[in-house]
Amino acid sequence: MSSPLASARTLVVKVGSSLVTNEGRGLDLEAIAGWASQIAQLHKLGKRTVLVSSGAIAEGMQRLGWSRRPRSMHELQAAAAVGQMGLVQCYETCFREHALHTAQVLLTHADMADRQRYLNARSTLRTLLRLGVVPVINENDTVVTDEIKFGDNDTLSALVANLVEADVLVVLTDQPGLFDADPRRDPKAKLVESAAAGDPRLEAMATGTGTELAKGGMITKVLAAKRAARSGAHTVIASGREPDVLLRLAHGERIGTLLVAATVPLAARKQWLADHLSVAGRLRLDAGAVQALARDGKSLLPIGVVEVLGEFGRGEVVGCLDPQGREVARGLANYSSAEARQIMRKPSGEIEKILGYVDEPELIHRDNLVLL
């Protein structure tokens, strides 16, 4: 199989901190000009590109004269706010050389978790692409907290690929791709040239990053590919140090690791459910309920729930756990956690007697439920 970029119309490109900064000493203007040049040439080939770029905090640190990455959340947010100005200015200047407009889009997990904001972000990005604009995306580090952040731009890039229904996600890093062992420790480690996105063996192969500047590592890239595959996007993990890597991929050359998506993407509403990085609460199910969901495609009834964990309201996203505690599905709850505790292990016919009313016979309807 040749590089999927050859036939792709819409792609998301993620560049890590090491590829846009001078080892933490602010932005690498020459490198960013190179990315702009390659994306401009992709544009001429009829390929619409969304760029997810790290680098804001590193640039902010340089501007503020900080040699070490701060640990305080407020100082990190301040560095991101200062650095974002330089990052956007640099991209705008470089893309203007190719007569291309750019747009800054800052996202938070809250933008993805709220259905209306998710649809608004989707519409904005798709409109920008239709207008020939290159969206430059980053997490809105100036306002997020640890509890509501994506945590790394690999995850963000996968969610953006889902959002715009991209054909391909390209994750560029300082490594040649995914190896079957840690190449820093095992000289016999081999590059994984191709595999199925979501193959659990990939997660066992992935290792953490050794750089102080980057956040995440190969494991976040493997999980990003798994997430991107839900909307049908293939993922390429490749070295951004390769000359003209995007152009060579676009002309069919195989570089790095290709993680292939399944052929059938999830429907848009279920994709939104799957994209939640956190859930409001959890329901522990018995084995029969798990089988009804996973094998038979049924709704979740109260009788199949053995425990309600956390507090949530009606209409919030909850996770469904199997008896071993693994999350097997998530969906929109028809009842609050307090109500769910009253009706769990009970037949649906008793809901009205217990609660005084019946909204739906299901705790989660199958139309509002996605398997993971």
ZAVO-317721 format. One record per residue: residue number from 1; x, y, z of N, C-alpha, C in turn. Coordinates in steps of 0.05 Angstrom, whole numbers. Example, Ala and Ser with C-alpha at 12.3 -4.5 7.8 and 13.67 -1.06 7.14 Angstrom:
2
SITE bati   n_xx   n_yy   n_zz  ca_xx  ca_yy  ca_zz   c_xx   c_yy   c_zz
SITE    1    264   -114    156    246    -90    156    264    -66    156
SITE    2    257    -45    142    273    -21    143    258      1    157
//
This chain:
372
SITE bati   n_xx   n_yy   n_zz  ca_xx  ca_yy  ca_zz   c_xx   c_yy   c_zz
SITE    1     17    -24      0      0      0      0     18     25      0
SITE    2     13     43    -19     29     68    -20     18     87      1
SITE    3     32    109      4     23    129     24     -5    138     18
SITE    4    -23    138     39    -50    146     35    -53    176     28
SITE    5    -31    191     32    -33    219     25    -36    224     -5
SITE    6    -27    204    -21    -29    206    -50    -57    212    -59
SITE    7    -77    199    -46   -104    203    -55   -121    220    -35
SITE    8   -108    229    -14   -123    244      7   -130    272     -3
SITE    9   -154    281      4   -162    308     -2   -160    327     22
SITE   10   -165    316     46   -163    332     70   -145    318     90
SITE   11   -125    332    100   -107    320    119   -102    339    143
SITE   12    -95    326    165    -87    341    189    -57    334    193
SITE   13    -41    355    196    -12    351    201     -5    362    228
SITE   14      7    345    245     15    354    271     45    355    273
SITE   15     56    378    281     85    381    284     91    385    314
SITE   16    110    370    324    116    371    352    136    394    359
SITE   17    140    398    385    157    421    394    185    419    383
SITE   18    196    395    381    224    393    372    227    400    343
SITE   19    205    401    328    206    408    299    201    437    293
SITE   20    193    452    312    187    481    307    203    499    326
SITE   21    219    487    344    235    504    362    264    496    361
SITE   22    281    514    369    310    510    371    317    497    397
SITE   23    308    472    401    314    458    426    306    474    450
SITE   24    282    486    448    272    502    471    280    531    470
SITE   25    297    539    452    306    567    451    289    583    431
SITE   26    263    583    436    245    597    419    239    583    392
SITE   27    226    597    374    217    585    349    240    583    329
SITE   28    239    562    313    258    558    291    245    569    266
SITE   29    252    593    259    239    607    237    243    592    210
SITE   30    267    581    207    273    567    182    256    542    180
SITE   31    253    528    202    237    503    202    208    509    195
SITE   32    197    530    208    169    537    204    165    546    175
SITE   33    184    561    164    182    569    136    182    544    118
SITE   34    196    523    126    196    498    110    169    484    111
SITE   35    156    484    134    130    471    136    110    487    119
SITE   36    112    513    121     93    530    105     97    525     75
SITE   37    122    522     66    128    517     38    116    490     29
SITE   38    119    469     46    109    443     38     78    443     37
SITE   39     66    456     57     37    456     58     26    473     35
SITE   40     40    494     27     32    510      4     32    493    -22
SITE   41     53    476    -24     54    458    -47     32    437    -47
SITE   42     25    427    -23      2    409    -20    -23    423    -29
SITE   43    -26    448    -22    -49    464    -30    -52    465    -60
SITE   44    -29    468    -74    -30    468   -103    -37    441   -115
SITE   45    -33    420   -100    -41    393   -108    -70    387   -102
SITE   46    -84    407    -91   -113    404    -85   -118    391    -58
SITE   47    -98    391    -40   -101    379    -14   -105    401      7
SITE   48   -127    398     22   -133    418     43   -120    408     69
SITE   49   -106    427     82    -90    419    105    -97    435    130
SITE   50   -100    421    152   -102    433    179    -76    428    193
SITE   51    -64    448    205    -39    446    219    -43    447    249
SITE   52    -34    427    263    -35    427    292     -6    431    301
SITE   53      0    453    314     28    460    320     33    464    349
SITE   54     53    451    359     63    457    386     82    481    384
SITE   55     94    489    406    114    511    406    107    536    421
SITE   56     82    540    429     75    565    442     89    568    469
SITE   57     89    547    485    101    550    512    131    554    509
SITE   58    144    539    491    173    542    486    180    570    478
SITE   59    164    582    460    168    609    451    164    629    474
SITE   60    143    624    490    138    642    512    160    641    533
SITE   61    171    617    537    194    615    556    218    631    546
SITE   62    223    630    520    245    645    508    241    675    511
SITE   63    216    684    505    210    712    507    212    723    535
SITE   64    205    705    554    205    714    582    232    709    595
SITE   65    251    697    581    277    692    591    279    669    611
SITE   66    261    650    608    261    627    626    276    604    613
SITE   67    295    592    628    310    570    617    298    542    623
SITE   68    281    541    643    269    516    650    238    518    648
SITE   69    226    497    640    197    496    637    185    498    665
SITE   70    167    518    670    156    521    697    137    499    704
SITE   71    133    494    729    114    473    738     87    485    746
SITE   72     87    510    754     63    523    762     44    526    738
SITE   73     18    519    742     -2    521    721     -4    549    711
SITE   74     -4    569    729     -8    597    721     16    607    704
SITE   75     40    598    712     64    606    696     64    593    669
SITE   76     55    568    667     53    554    641     33    569    624
SITE   77     10    577    636    -10    591    621      0    618    611
SITE   78     16    631    628     27    657    620     47    653    597
SITE   79     64    633    599     83    627    577     68    621    551
SITE   80     46    606    553     30    599    529     18    624    517
SITE   81      8    642    534     -4    667    524     16    684    509
SITE   82     40    687    521     61    703    508     70    690    483
SITE   83     76    664    484     87    649    461     67    646    438
SITE   84     42    645    444     22    642    422     24    666    403
SITE   85     30    689    413     32    713    396     54    709    375
SITE   86     78    699    385    100    695    367     95    672    347
SITE   87     82    650    357     77    627    340     59    635    317
SITE   88     37    649    323     18    656    302     31    677    283
SITE   89     45    695    293     58    716    277     77    702    257
SITE   90     92    683    267    111    668    250     97    653    227
SITE   91     76    638    234     62    623    214     49    642    193
SITE   92     37    663    203     24    682    185     44    694    165
SITE   93     67    702    175     88    713    157     98    693    137
SITE   94    102    668    146    113    647    127     92    639    106
SITE   95     67    636    114     47    629     94     40    652     75
SITE   96     43    677     84     38    699     67     57    699     43
SITE   97     81    688     47    101    686     25     90    669      2
SITE   98     70    652      8     58    635    -12     30    643    -18
SITE   99     23    667    -11     -4    679    -17    -26    662     -4
SITE  100    -21    651     20    -41    635     34    -48    649     60
SITE  101    -74    649     66    -83    660     92    -83    638    113
SITE  102    -78    646    138    -79    628    160   -100    637    180
SITE  103   -109    619    197   -128    626    218   -119    612    243
SITE  104   -120    626    265   -113    614    291   -139    603    303
SITE  105   -138    577    312   -161    565    325   -150    552    351
SITE  106   -159    562    374   -151    550    399   -174    534    411
SITE  107   -169    509    418   -191    491    427   -185    481    455
SITE  108   -207    475    469   -205    461    495   -222    436    494
SITE  109   -219    419    514   -236    395    515   -265    403    518
SITE  110   -271    425    531   -298    434    534   -312    440    507
SITE  111   -295    449    487   -306    453    460   -315    427    448
SITE  112   -302    405    455   -309    379    444   -331    366    460
SITE  113   -332    371    486   -351    357    503   -380    368    500
SITE  114   -382    393    493   -409    405    489   -417    401    460
SITE  115   -440    389    456   -449    382    429   -450    407    411
SITE  116   -462    429    421   -465    453    404   -438    465    397
SITE  117   -420    467    416   -394    478    411   -377    460    392
SITE  118   -381    434    395   -368    415    377   -377    420    348
SITE  119   -403    423    344   -413    428    317   -405    455    306
SITE  120   -403    475    324   -394    501    316   -365    500    307
SITE  121   -348    487    322   -319    484    315   -317    469    288
SITE  122   -333    449    285   -332    433    260   -340    451    236
SITE  123   -361    466    239   -370    484    217   -349    505    210
SITE  124   -337    516    231   -316    537    227   -292    526    211
SITE  125   -282    503    221   -259    491    207   -265    483    179
SITE  126   -288    472    174   -295    463    147   -299    487    129
SITE  127   -309    509    140   -312    533    124   -285    545    117
SITE  128   -267    546    136   -240    556    131   -226    539    109
SITE  129   -229    513    110   -216    496     89   -229    501     62
SITE  130   -255    505     62   -268    511     36   -259    537     24
SITE  131   -252    556     42   -242    582     32   -212    582     25
SITE  132   -199    559     28   -171    557     22   -153    568     43
SITE  133   -163    571     68   -147    581     90   -134    557    104
SITE  134   -110    561    115    -97    540    131   -101    546    161
SITE  135   -118    530    174   -122    533    202    -98    523    218
SITE  136    -88    540    236    -66    532    254    -78    529    282
SITE  137    -77    504    292    -91    497    316    -72    490    338
SITE  138    -80    498    362    -66    491    386    -87    489    409
SITE  139    -79    475    430    -96    475    454    -96    503    466
SITE  140   -118    512    477   -120    538    490   -108    536    518
SITE  141    -81    534    519    -67    530    544    -71    553    564
SITE  142    -80    576    555    -82    598    574   -107    596    592
SITE  143   -125    578    586   -150    577    602   -155    549    614
SITE  144   -142    528    603   -149    501    612   -135    495    638
SITE  145   -146    475    652   -134    464    676   -128    434    671
SITE  146   -114    422    689   -106    394    685   -131    376    681
SITE  147   -153    383    694   -177    366    693   -191    367    666
SITE  148   -187    389    651   -202    391    626   -185    394    602
SITE  149   -159    387    604   -142    392    580   -138    366    565
SITE  150   -131    369    539   -125    346    523    -99    333    533
SITE  151    -80    350    541    -55    340    552    -33    338    532
SITE  152    -39    335    507    -18    333    487    -30    339    459
SITE  153    -14    348    441    -24    355    415    -28    331    397
SITE  154    -18    307    404    -25    283    389    -54    277    392
SITE  155    -64    278    416    -93    274    421   -110    295    407
SITE  156   -101    320    410   -116    342    397   -117    338    367
SITE  157    -95    330    355    -94    326    325   -113    305    317
SITE  158   -116    283    333   -135    262    326   -163    272    327
SITE  159   -169    287    348   -197    298    350   -203    317    327
SITE  160   -183    333    319   -187    351    296   -191    335    270
SITE  161   -177    312    267   -181    295    244   -209    285    244
SITE  162   -220    277    267   -248    269    269   -267    292    262
SITE  163   -260    315    272   -277    339    269   -281    346    240
SITE  164   -260    346    224   -261    355    196   -264    331    177
SITE  165   -266    307    189   -268    282    173   -245    280    153
SITE  166   -221    283    164   -197    282    147   -193    254    137
SITE  167   -179    252    114   -172    226    103   -147    215    117
SITE  168   -129    232    124   -103    224    136    -95    243    158
SITE  169    -84    231    179    -71    246    200    -41    240    198
SITE  170    -25    261    196      4    258    195     16    269    221
SITE  171     28    251    237     40    259    262     70    259    257
SITE  172     82    283    257    110    286    252    125    290    278
SITE  173    147    275    281    161    275    306    191    275    301
SITE  174    207    271    322    236    270    317    246    241    316
SITE  175    227    222    314    233    194    311    225    184    283
SITE  176    238    163    272    231    153    245    203    141    243
SITE  177    192    134    266    165    121    267    163    104    291
SITE  178    145     84    290    141     66    313    158     41    309
SITE  179    173     34    330    190     10    330    177    -11    347
SITE  180    184    -37    341    173    -59    357    187    -61    385
SITE  181    207    -45    389    220    -43    415    233    -15    417
SITE  182    242     -8    440    254     18    444    282     19    430
SITE  183    285     33    408    310     33    393    334     45    409
SITE  184    327     61    430    349     72    446    361     51    464
SITE  185    346     29    469    356      8    487    362    -18    472
SITE  186    348    -22    450    350    -48    436    360    -42    407
SITE  187    385    -49    401    396    -44    374    382    -61    352
SITE  188    368    -81    360    354    -99    341    325    -90    336
SITE  189    317    -68    348    290    -58    344    284    -52    314
SITE  190    261    -60    305    254    -57    277    230    -37    274
SITE  191    232    -21    253    210     -2    247    185    -17    239
SITE  192    163    -10    250    137    -21    242    128     -5    218
SITE  193    129    -17    194    122     -2    170     92      1    166
SITE  194     76    -19    175     47    -18    171     34    -36    192
SITE  195     11    -27    202     -5    -42    221    -33    -31    221
SITE  196    -51    -45    234    -79    -35    237    -80    -16    261
SITE  197    -91      7    256    -95     26    278   -113     13    299
SITE  198   -106     14    324   -122      2    345   -113    -26    353
SITE  199    -94    -37    338    -82    -63    346    -70    -60    374
SITE  200    -80    -75    393    -70    -72    421    -40    -78    424
SITE  201    -28    -93    405      1    -98    407     17    -73    403
SITE  202      6    -53    389     20    -28    384     25    -13    410
SITE  203      5    -13    428      8      1    453     30    -11    470
SITE  204     34    -37    468     55    -50    483     83    -43    472
SITE  205     84    -37    446    109    -30    433    117     -1    439
SITE  206     97     16    442    102     45    445    117     51    471
SITE  207    135     70    469    151     78    493    148    108    498
SITE  208    156    117    522    154    145    529    176    161    516
SITE  209    172    187    516    192    205    504    215    210    523
SITE  210    239    215    512    262    221    528    269    250    528
SITE  211    253    267    515    259    295    514    244    311    535
SITE  212    257    331    546    245    347    567    224    366    555
SITE  213    228    374    530    210    394    518    183    382    511
SITE  214    184    358    498    159    346    488    143    334    511
SITE  215    117    333    507     99    320    526     85    297    513
SITE  216     86    274    525     74    250    512     95    231    504
SITE  217     95    222    480    113    201    471    100    185    449
SITE  218    112    162    443    100    145    421     73    134    429
SITE  219     69    129    455     43    118    464     20    137    457
SITE  220     24    164    460      3    182    453     -3    183    423
SITE  221     18    177    407     14    177    378     -1    152    369
SITE  222      4    129    382    -10    104    377    -39    107    384
SITE  223    -45    119    408    -72    123    416    -86    144    399
SITE  224    -71    164    389    -83    183    371    -92    170    345
SITE  225    -75    151    335    -83    137    310   -108    120    314
SITE  226   -110    108    338   -134     92    344   -159    110    344
SITE  227   -156    134    356   -179    153    357   -185    163    329
SITE  228   -165    170    313   -170    181    286   -183    160    269
SITE  229   -177    135    273   -188    113    257   -219    111    260
SITE  230   -229    122    282   -258    120    287   -274    135    266
SITE  231   -262    156    254   -275    170    233   -264    163    205
SITE  232   -248    142    204   -238    132    179   -212    143    170
SITE  233   -198    158    187   -173    170    179   -149    151    184
SITE  234   -133    147    164   -108    133    167    -88    151    181
SITE  235    -68    140    194    -48    156    208    -20    148    198
SITE  236     -3    168    193     25    164    187     41    177    209
SITE  237     59    161    222     77    172    242    105    172    229
SITE  238    116    195    225    141    197    210    159    218    222
SITE  239    184    218    214    204    237    223    201    264    208
SITE  240    198    285    223    198    312    210    225    321    201
SITE  241    245    305    207    272    312    198    277    302    169
SITE  242    260    285    159    262    275    132    258    299    112
SITE  243    276    303     93    272    325     74    246    322     59
SITE  244    231    345     57    206    346     42    187    322     48
SITE  245    185    315     74    170    291     82    141    292     73
SITE  246    128    315     75    100    317     67     96    314     37
SITE  247    114    326     22    112    324     -7    117    295    -17
SITE  248    137    282     -5    143    255    -13    120    236     -5
SITE  249    108    240     18     84    224     25     61    229      6
SITE  250     58    255     -2     36    262    -20     40    249    -48
SITE  251     65    243    -55     70    231    -81     72    200    -79
SITE  252     63    190    -56     60    161    -54     83    146    -40
SITE  253    104    161    -32    127    147    -20    119    138      9
SITE  254    128    114     16    124    104     42    146    113     61
SITE  255    139    128     81    158    138    101    146    133    129
SITE  256    163    123    147    153    120    174    134     97    177
SITE  257    115    100    196     96     79    202     68     87    193
SITE  258     55     69    178     27     74    169      9     57    186
SITE  259    -10     69    200    -30     56    216    -57     59    202
SITE  260    -67     37    192    -90     36    174   -116     36    190
SITE  261   -135     53    182   -161     54    194   -180     32    183
SITE  262   -199     25    199   -220      7    189   -236     21    167
SITE  263   -250      6    151   -263     17    128   -289     33    134
SITE  264   -301     26    157   -327     39    163   -324     59    186
SITE  265   -326     85    180   -324    105    201   -349    106    218
SITE  266   -346    115    243   -370    118    260   -387    141    250
SITE  267   -413    139    255   -431    161    249   -424    185    265
SITE  268   -430    209    255   -421    234    268   -429    236    297
SITE  269   -453    230    304   -462    233    332   -447    214    350
SITE  270   -443    189    341   -429    170    358   -400    177    359
SITE  271   -389    189    338   -362    199    339   -358    219    361
SITE  272   -378    237    363   -377    258    384   -376    244    411
SITE  273   -392    224    416   -392    210    441   -365    197    447
SITE  274   -354    185    426   -328    171    430   -305    191    435
SITE  275   -309    216    426   -288    236    428   -285    248    456
SITE  276   -304    242    474   -302    252    501   -278    240    515
SITE  277   -260    258    525   -236    248    539   -242    241    568
SITE  278   -264    252    578   -272    246    605   -303    243    606
SITE  279   -313    228    625   -341    223    627   -351    233    654
SITE  280   -377    239    656   -388    250    680   -390    229    702
SITE  281   -394    204    695   -397    182    714   -394    156    700
SITE  282   -398    134    715   -394    107    703   -416     89    714
SITE  283   -423     70    697   -442     49    704   -428     22    702
SITE  284   -427      6    723   -416    -21    721   -438    -40    714
SITE  285   -433    -56    693   -454    -74    682   -448   -103    689
SITE  286   -469   -119    689   -464   -148    692   -457   -160    664
SITE  287   -449   -184    664   -440   -197    639   -461   -198    618
SITE  288   -486   -202    627   -508   -204    607   -513   -177    593
SITE  289   -510   -155    608   -514   -129    596   -492   -122    577
SITE  290   -467   -129    584   -445   -125    566   -449   -140    539
SITE  291   -458   -165    542   -464   -181    517   -486   -168    501
SITE  292   -507   -158    514   -529   -145    500   -519   -121    484
SITE  293   -501   -106    496   -491    -82    482   -471    -90    460
SITE  294   -451   -106    466   -429   -111    448   -436   -131    426
SITE  295   -452   -152    432   -457   -172    412   -484   -168    398
SITE  296   -504   -159    413   -531   -157    402   -539   -129    394
SITE  297   -523   -108    400   -529    -81    392   -554    -70    406
SITE  298   -559    -78    431   -583    -70    446   -577    -45    462
SITE  299   -599    -33    472   -597    -11    491   -590    -21    518
SITE  300   -581     -3    536   -575    -10    563   -600     -6    581
SITE  301   -609    -28    593   -632    -27    611   -622    -25    640
SITE  302   -639    -13    657   -631    -11    686   -624    -37    699
SITE  303   -637    -59    691   -633    -85    704   -605    -95    701
SITE  304   -591    -86    680   -564    -95    675   -542    -80    689
SITE  305   -550    -60    705   -530    -43    719   -528    -52    748
SITE  306   -503    -58    757   -498    -67    784   -487    -46    803
SITE  307   -476    -24    791   -465     -3    807   -464     23    792
SITE  308   -470     45    806   -469     72    794   -446     87    808
SITE  309   -427     97    792   -403    110    802   -403    139    794
SITE  310   -398    157    813   -398    186    807   -425    198    806
SITE  311   -425    224    801   -450    240    801   -454    252    773
SITE  312   -477    248    761   -482    259    734   -512    266    731
SITE  313   -517    284    713   -545    292    708   -556    278    683
SITE  314   -581    281    679   -594    270    655   -583    283    630
SITE  315   -576    267    610   -565    277    585   -535    279    585
SITE  316   -521    273    607   -492    274    608   -480    248    597
SITE  317   -454    249    589   -441    226    578   -430    209    601
SITE  318   -437    183    601   -427    165    621   -413    141    608
SITE  319   -394    130    623   -380    106    613   -393     81    623
SITE  320   -392     59    607   -403     33    615   -380     14    619
SITE  321   -378      2    643   -356    -15    650   -365    -44    651
SITE  322   -347    -62    642   -353    -91    644   -347   -100    673
SITE  323   -353   -125    680   -349   -133    708   -320   -130    717
SITE  324   -300   -130    698   -272   -127    706   -264    -97    708
SITE  325   -283    -79    702   -276    -50    705   -266    -37    680
SITE  326   -266    -52    657   -257    -40    631   -280    -25    618
SITE  327   -275     -1    608   -296     14    594   -301      2    567
SITE  328   -326     -7    562   -333    -20    537   -351     -3    520
SITE  329   -363     18    531   -381     35    516   -385     61    532
SITE  330   -397     81    518   -405    105    532   -430    116    518
SITE  331   -445    131    532   -470    142    520   -483    163    537
SITE  332   -506    173    527   -520    194    541   -541    182    560
SITE  333   -539    189    585   -557    177    606   -585    190    604
SITE  334   -605    173    605   -632    183    606   -642    190    634
SITE  335   -626    182    654   -633    188    682   -608    198    697
SITE  336   -612    213    718   -589    223    734   -577    200    750
SITE  337   -554    205    762   -541    184    778   -558    176    802
SITE  338   -571    196    815   -589    190    838   -612    172    829
SITE  339   -623    178    806   -645    162    796   -636    134    787
SITE  340   -612    134    775   -601    108    766   -596     89    789
SITE  341   -587    100    812   -583     83    835   -609     71    845
SITE  342   -631     85    842   -657     75    851   -668     53    832
SITE  343   -662     55    806   -675     37    787   -656     15    778
SITE  344   -630     16    786   -611     -5    777   -620    -32    788
SITE  345   -615    -53    772   -623    -81    779   -654    -85    779
SITE  346   -668    -65    769   -698    -67    768   -707    -69    739
SITE  347   -729    -84    734   -741    -84    707   -751    -57    699
SITE  348   -751    -51    673   -760    -25    664   -789    -19    671
SITE  349   -805    -40    674   -833    -37    681   -837    -25    708
SITE  350   -816    -25    725   -819    -15    753   -809     14    756
SITE  351   -799     26    734   -787     52    736   -807     73    746
SITE  352   -832     72    735   -852     92    743   -859     89    772
SITE  353   -862     64    782   -869     60    810   -847     70    828
SITE  354   -822     67    820   -800     75    837   -795    105    837
SITE  355   -795    117    813   -788    145    810   -813    164    810
SITE  356   -836    152    805   -860    169    802   -865    178    774
SITE  357   -847    172    756   -851    178    728   -833    159    712
SITE  358   -837    157    686   -819    143    669   -813    160    644
SITE  359   -788    165    640   -780    181    616   -775    162    593
SITE  360   -757    144    596   -751    124    576   -747     97    590
SITE  361   -754     75    577   -749     49    589   -720     41    591
SITE  362   -703     55    575   -674     49    575   -659     69    592
SITE  363   -638     59    604   -620     78    617   -603     93    597
SITE  364   -594     79    576   -581     91    552   -593     78    527
SITE  365   -604     94    509   -614     83    484   -591     77    465
SITE  366   -594     56    450   -572     47    432   -565     69    411
SITE  367   -584     87    405   -578    108    386   -559    129    398
SITE  368   -558    130    425   -541    148    439   -518    134    453
SITE  369   -510    111    442   -489     95    455   -469     86    434
SITE  370   -443     87    441   -422     78    423   -404     58    437
SITE  371   -397     37    423   -379     17    434   -350     26    431
SITE  372   -333     19    450   -305     28    448   -287      4    443
//
